[in-house]
Amino acid sequence: MTPLKQQIEELSELFFDEVVAIRRHFHQNPELSCEEFHTAEFICKKLEEYGIRFRSGVAETGIVALIEGRNPSSGCIALRADMDALPILEESDVPYKSIITGKMHACGHDVHMACLLGAAKILATLKDQYEGTVKLLFQPSEESYPGGAIRMIGEGVMDNPNPTHVIAQHVINTLGAGDVGMRSGAYMASTDEIFLTVRGKGGHAATPSQVVDPILIASHIIVALQQIVSRMADPVMPTVVSFGKITGNGRTNVIPDEVKIEGTVRTYNETWRSEVHQRIEQIASGMAKAMGGRCDVKISHGYPFLYNDPALTDKLSRLASEYLGADHVKELEQRMTAEDFAYFAREAPSCLFRLGIANEEKGIISNLHTATFDVDEQSIQTGMGIMAWFAVGILKEILMTSNE
């Protein structure tokens, strides 16, 4: 019998054109967070075609499916793909350009779904050649807090059967097509949203002594809050405090009554995360009071930091080297971006790895979340194959451990 690895490689090549077409369908028909109804319908049709049983309507538009190999109760692992697009007007001139104005798959979720469907078809085709169960998680609303992961968990996707490991794939433009990236331990940051309302007393800009200027107060608050990173954070603890929106609604000669500031705080430690929230409250309120105004502080808790289980990540790195060759497995740097896959990582040992999609010769180098983002579609063959390979490899590890 042909070795399983070779069969996965051959099926990845055989199914490649179909899965590219699936990716292009998703790319042309993007849907935003919590709106993935047509996307979900398309996925369900494919699962039916592949003979894979599923449950739809999880967290409204999410889907959970099961592929059972021999002896299904011997172990269960989960593979996850996110589904939602972004509110970006696509600027790329490609045949599969988004047909929905102002909406675009600019973060590769179209690739994630296509690769998971490709892996699902491979795993369903080979189900008599491995033991255990693979659970597929098609997750909505990764881009919009509170995110679909925590909702799916709340609706029982980690039960019946309980996956002992969860694996997710995410594209990255800093690796070439054919490469994958791994990072053990803390990989992506927590993310919280900061909302400050600075209140003063408005008036004519020519009579500053008669006003309490919230614009001036706001500027001091923003500068003062940078001390959290430069003087309060442990130098070895990655921390970001950034502001992206200031709204004053005054005029050249009108000082407004209030200014609104919006930003984000990100880090890798839950204790420090809580302390940062307190420092923001203290500094912003104290600075405003000292200058004769006041500041209302609201901090919305977002996703926790993402921790890649070291033991699982090491196993996946070894499996990736076996499948692709060691030269194609890269070490990743920590990122201050965030992922709601972190919630799954709190439920079971998990790993989010990266799929390289760049090709400089083809000009495919744009960053995620940009209007010109695209992928070298050859990466899809790597993506679906390695997801299937990871699934059977980890199920084999589980079986071997249980038999010791």
N, C-alpha and C positions, 0 to 999 in steps of 0.2 A: 504493500500500500504506500502511496506517495506520502512523504512526511507532511504533517499538518501545516508547517510553516510554508512549504512550497505550494500547498493547495490554497492557502490564504493569499499568497502572492499572485497565483494564477487567477483566482477569482477576483481579486482587486483589479487586475488588468482586464478581465472579461467584463466586469460590471462598470468599468470606468466611464464609458460614454454615457451610460444611463444615469450615473450619479452626477456627472457634470451637468446633464440636462436638468436634473433635480435642483442642483445648486442654482442654475440660471433661472429656473422658475421662481425659486424663493427670492432671488435677487431682483427680478423684475416686479415682484409683487410683495414689497415689504409692508409689514404691519407693525405699528408701535406697541409699546408695553400695554398689556391688558386688552389688546385689540386683535390678537393673533387667531381669529376665528377661521379665516380661509386657510391660513397656514396649517392649523390643526387639522382641518378637514382633509387637506392634501396628504398630510402625514398618515392619517388614519387609513386613507385609501391605499397607500403604499404598504402599510403593515398588513392590511387585509390581503393584498396581492401576494405578499411574502408568506402568508399563512401564520402570522404572529398574532397571538391574542393580546388585547390591550383594553385599557379603561381610559376613556376620554373625559373631558370636563373637570379634570383635577385642577384646583385653583383657577377654575373657569375655562381656561384654554389649554391647560397642560395635559400631557398624556403619559401614562405609565404602561409599559408592555413587558411581557415575559417570553424568553426563549429558553426552553428546557432541553438540556442535553440528556445523556444517559444518567440514570440515578440523580434526578433533579434535586433531591434533598441533601446531596453531599456537600453543597456549598452554594453561595449566591454572592455575586458582585453586581454593582450597578454602574452603568455608563450614562453620563448626562450631557445633554446639549441644550443651549439656550436658544430662544426662538425670536426675540423681538428685534426690531430695527430702530433707527434713530431719526429724529426730525431734522434731516440734512438734505439739501438740494444737491443731487448728484451732478458732478461736472464731467465725469468720464464719458468719452465717446466710444462706447462698446455696444455690440449688438444686443446684449442682455441688460442694458441700462434700465434703471427703475422707471416704470411707467406711472408711478404714483408721485406726483409733484410734491416736493418737500419732504419725502420719506426715502430712506436709503439704508441698505445693509452695509454700514460703514465700519462695523466691528467684527465682521466675519461670522455672524451667527447663521447666515445662509450656508456657509461652509460647514459649520458645526453640525447643523441638522442633516445636511446631505451626507457627510461622513458617517454620522451615526446610523442613518438609514442604509448606507452602503455596508457598514459593519454588521448591521442587523441581518441583511440579506446573506452575507457570508456566513454568519453564525447559524442562521436558520438552515442554510444549505448543508453545513457540516455538523449539525446537531447530534448525529449518531457517532461522532468521533471524539467527543469530549464529555466530561462528566460535570454536572452542576447546572446552575440556572443563571442566566444573564438578565438583569432587569434594565430596561431602557427608560430613561427619564428625559422627556422633552419638556423643558421648563420655560414658562413664559416670564416676561417682565424682569429680566436681569438688569435692565438699564434704568429702572424706575423704582425708587424706594416705596414700600418695604421689600419689594422684590418677590419673585415667584417661588424661590427656594423655600423660604420659611413657611409659605402658605401650603406648598406641596407636602412638606414634612408634617404640618398640622393636620393634613387630610390623609395621613397614613401611608405615604409612598415608601417609607422605610420599614414597613411591616408586611408580613404575609407574602413572600418570605422576607426575612431581614437580611439585607446585604451586609456582609462583613467589611466590604471595601467599596469606595465610590471613586470613580475616575472621570475626569473631565478633560476635554481638549479645547485649547483656545489658540487661534492664529496669532502670529506675531510677524511684524514686517522687518525685524532686525536679523532674522534667520532666513537663509535661502530655502527654496522649495527642495524637499528631500531631506531636510534636517528637522530634528526635534530638540526641544530644550527642557531641562529638568532643574528644579531647585528644591532641595530638602529643607524642611523646617519652615520658619516664617517667610512667606514669599510676597504676599500682597497686603496692603495696609487696611486698617479700619478706616471708615469714612463717616464723618458727622457733618451736618450742615449748621452753619452759624447765621443767626438772624439778629441783628442789632438795630434798635430804633433809638436814635439820639434825639432828645427833645430839648429845645431851648425856647427862645422868644425871638420871633422874626421881626423884620422891619426894613427900613431903607438902608441900602448898603453905604450911603453917605453919612449915616449917623451910627457908626458901630458902637458908640458908648451907650446907646439906648437899647441894644439888643443883647441877647445871649446866643451867640452864633453857633448853631449846631454843626455847620460845615467845618468850622475851625476845631470844634470838639471832636468831631468824627475823624479828622485828619490826625489829631494827637492820639486818639484811641488806636487807629490802625498802626501807627508807628510804634506805640507802646506795646501792642500785642506781639510785635516781632521779637520782643525780648524773651517770650516763652521759648522760642526756638534757640535763640543765640545765647541766652543766659540762664535758663531754667531747666531745659531738657538736658539729660545725660548726653554728652557728646557722641556716645556710641549708640544712642537710641534714635533711629530715624523719626523725624517729626516735621510736619508741614502745617503751617497756619497761613492760609492764603485767602485773599478777598477778590471777588470777581465782579461785584456789582455795588455801586453807590448811587443812590437816588436822592436828590435834594429838592427838585421841583421849584427852585428859585429862578431868578433871572440875573442878568448882569448887574442890576441895581436893586435886586430884591433878595434879602436874606430870609430863607424859609423858617418855619417853626420846627421842622424836624427833618432828619436825614435817616435814610434806611441803608444799612450795609449788609451784604450777604457774602458768605465765604464758606470755607471748608477747613476742617482740622483732621489730620490723618497721622496714625502712628501704629506701633506694633505691640503695645503692651496695654492690657486692660486696666491695670492700676494707674499707670501714667495717663492713659486716656481719660479716666475719671478726674484725675488731678488737673489736667489741662482744661477741662470744662470749668472747674472751680476757678482756675487762674483767669480765664477769659471773663468770667462773671465779676471777679474782684477788680481786675484792671479796668475793664470798660466802665463799670459802675462808679468806681473810685475816681477815674479820670474825669468823667462827666460831672460828678458832684463837685470836684475841686474847681471846675471851670464854670460853675453856676447852673448847670443843666442836670439832666438825668439820662440814663441809658437803660432801656429795657432789653434784657438778654434772653434769647431763646436758642437752645441748641437741640436739634433733632438728631436722635441716635440713628445712625445708619448701619452699614454692614460691619461685622467684626473683622479682625484681620484674618487672613487666610494662612492656615498652617498645613503644609504638606507633610504627611506622616513620613518620618525618615525611613522606616523599614520598608514601607510600600514604595516610596520613591526610589530607593536603592534597587528593589526588585524590578521596577519598571525601567530603570536605567539599564540594568543588565539585559532585560528582554528587548529593549530598543536596540542595544548594541548587537544582539543576536539577529534581529530582523533587518536592520539597516546598515550595520557596521559601526564600529565605535567612533569613526571619524565623523559620523552624522549625528552624534548625540552630544549636545552642547550644555555647558553649565550656564544657568541663567543668573542674572543679577536680581536683587530685590527690586520691587516696584512699589511706588506710592499710589498707584491706581488700586481700585478696590473691586471685589467680586462677591456676589451673594452666594457663590458656591461655598464660601466660608461656613455657611450654616450647615451644609451637608458634612463638611469636615468636622463639625462638632458632634455629629451623630455617629460617625464611624471613621476609622483610618482612611484618609482620602489623599488624592493627588490631582492637582491641575497641572498638566504639562502643556508645552507650547509646540505648535505646528508651524514650521517655517513656510512662508508663502511668497517671499520676495524673489525677484529676478531682475537684476540691474540691466541686463542686455535687453529685456523687453520693456524697461522703464517702469516696472512694478515695484515701487519703493515707498509709496505714500504711507504715512502713519495712519493708525487707526483713528476713527472719529473725524476723518477729513473727507471733503467732497470728492477727492480724486482717488480714494482708497479702492484697491482691487487686489486680486490674488493671482498668482500663477496657478492655473487650474491643475497643473500636473501634481501639485501638492495634495490634491484630493485623493489620488491613488495611494499616496503615503498615509494620509489621514485615516481612511477607512480601513486599510489593511492593518495598521498598527493598533487601532482600537480593537479589532477582532483578535489580533495576536495577544494584546494585553489581557483580554478577557479570558481566553483559554489558558494563558500562562498563569494568571493568578488563581484561577480555579484549580489548576493542577497543583499549585503550591498549597492551597487549602486542603486538597485531598491528601497530599503527601504528609502534611503536618498532622492531620487527623488520624492517619494510619500509623504514626510513630508510637 
